[in-house]
């Protein structure tokens, strides 16, 4: 499976970046498409260039050998990219794809899938695997120590690094008009679905969706009340990666645009290109009446400034 | 139904609007564009920009305008509000191959009826000096063979466009020795007939002299001065050559620069979100400011040089005091990135002594009917403004405008109560804001960068913070600071709040509430959320980038959708306002009382 080959395009990328500028210990590898697997390839690339995620996956690989699961396959794939001798090239994510098809019927075909759905599935599966392992470890530990009197609070599944990286909290606050009592409720989420209106910024759309809302009494749901500030503080403001779809699922194509070491790179299955920051404007989306092949952002990753 | 109606209303393009000084009206006959009047498919093109020049002749018809659309550049007689535009006869038209014009500037000192000096910057880094009256291309900069006429000039005189003269030029892509990145801004140095400054998306800026050559070898630079996030180099060579100076400012693209009215200072806004103001001759950093987030895209000086306004990717306009080197207000009205800010030098210091009658134009009347609350609200604020002036006259000191990618034009007033917040307050709206500004700001001590002379602000008094008690009492998951750790594990899910969208139209009028006010109440909770971590790059909550609740938040005087495509130009002239959108339509808005009905 480690048969990797260097495309002509790949060496052009190396030249494009320049030997001095090429980041040390970084590899830009395209992924082979096994028939409508661009939804998978684009998500894998986006996750690979999410540094904390990559580091955790590689650390998982470094642990002792485990039974094959989706995470071990992902770890093998990331490991093989990260340990390539060449800086650029193409890799077939064969083992990962076959494992994925084995694990979930939904993906066991040659149809185009929704990249967002796949991202959800992948992250939830990884989180489940990690939680299960933690539980096992604990039980093993208990058996060894013979201590059965551990507090029962551990019924709650533990948080994994997947949660630490991607989970956010949405706070709903309800204020009573009469007594000013405020009750609040937290909801966890992995991603936010935002309605993007024409000629508006993402920030504005976020603000509109999470700003004050009047309900019986004054109830407001906000991502921590003042969304802009929050996006800022707690969340994710720097654009890190970007997956794009053209048209909807089952049709069209997914690519990923990634910011790595100050460069913007476009991953289109086995093709990797360096692009101008300005070129990203082409993916902001077109106004509806221009029937040109429309490419627009679909999943955007932001990183906290902290 | 209400939602639909509201949506439609929102998408309607306004052709007039009213401020306290009267009715501004779009003049459809004064619209300039490409001769065929076909909307330009703007995707992926450089912003349309407009430059004006007056030929200093006695005719009174000396105004000329230049604009770029796609790879084309046009030069027309500008008849302003007086006469309809004649698009069939551009004085000059140029089409470029392999590169696109991005920006341009006329030299106002040298302009005569026979000759003008127009600098044009290009997407591939070149700078051209052309004379659209003489139809000459006199010089090319940042192009190694600039003196060898490597570019091809085809004069298609009298061939197309009913006698208009067209030149097609291919700026041959040879090795550009100085900078290969896109030119973002080009301007003549104030008061100079030969010096000009060019900014690039590389973050560098070069000073050229039209008299000098660019040399045939790459320039060697020698450090002249270095400071916090900027450096200035001179060009080392035996004979004087271009560029004279190289400025490197901040990180990422230098999006725009502007000379102060006296020409002594230079304001630069960059993709790294910073406004930096330099002494141009002294090459010293005078002061700086950071956007709320994202890059800053545009900057403008007030006519007296006391204030600067910036606009950027945070959808905000930010007012910065040159003297105090601090943010004095932010303005929230745009729904997307702000592409141009401009002061209106002709509408400053308006004394509000005589109460203005509500001039009920047809459109305004309809607005009132359709828009219901929103409109009523703004009317009310106007009324209350007037009421307050009855007791104590407020003189509006500065007017500025902004246009953005949201296709909206906003006008703003910088009033005394914002400029001098210690004065007695006259309005409820600003009251809240200024209260916040004067009460101790609520920065958490932990994360503020220690800036010399700026001690960390003390926390907000407890009494002021409603949610604090509730956070602890509501309690089950109070420890937001530790984020994920405290809350239970749940399956990842996408949170979509589409169902709450139906309340949009109601929310619109809410915009008039001060956001700063709301967030100030929640500031304690915010501080809980904020991890205490010192990071030199973190500026939020410091004087460089104060928190939202720590500075007054301005509301736009008017906020109107005026185009189908994003707006890229806003220029205040004496009798009109000029706007342009990415589709290549340059619109003239007659000022109150300046609209002449002309007979074509």
Interface residues (C-beta under 8 A of the other chain):
Chain A: X116 X120 X123 X124 X127 X131 X156 X157 X158 X159 X163 X164 X166 X167 X169 X170 X171 X173 X180 X181 X182 X183 X184 X186 X187 X188 X189 X190 X191 X192 X193 X195 X197 X199 X200 X201 X203 X204 X208 X209 X210 X211 X212 X213 X214 X221 X224 X225 X226 X228 X229 X230 X231 X232 X233 X234 X237 X277 X278 X279 X281 X282 X286 X287 X290 X292 X305 X306
Chain B: X41 X43 X44 X182 X201 X252 X253 X292 X293 X294 X313 X314 X315 X334 X335 X336 X337 X405 X406 X407 X466 X467 X470 X471 X474 X477 X480 X483 X484 X485 X487 X488 X489 X490 X491 X492 X493 X494 X495 X496 X497 X498 X500 X501 X503 X504 X506 X507 X510 X513 X515 X518 X519 X522 X525 X526 X529 X530 X531 X533 X535 X537 X538 X540 X547 X548 X564 X565 X566
